[in-house]
Amino acid sequence: MSTWPHFGTNAIHVGQDPEQWNCKAIVPPIFTCTTYKQDEPGKPPMHDYIRDGNPTRTTLEKSLAACE
């Protein structure tokens, strides 16, 4: 069950938590290309290669899934 009862509210709020961004942006930044830092070899972060996924795409996927 979604936190918000209305379709439009879900569409704009799901996946938009500012705490997930290192820069604490209110609106998720658009990542078109970047290099990701690994804390240690063999343990990649959630996003490690831009073509496999990125924070912008993950936010969009969460928003669309909540609207279904």
Beta strands, then each sheet from edge to edge (+ up, - down):
end
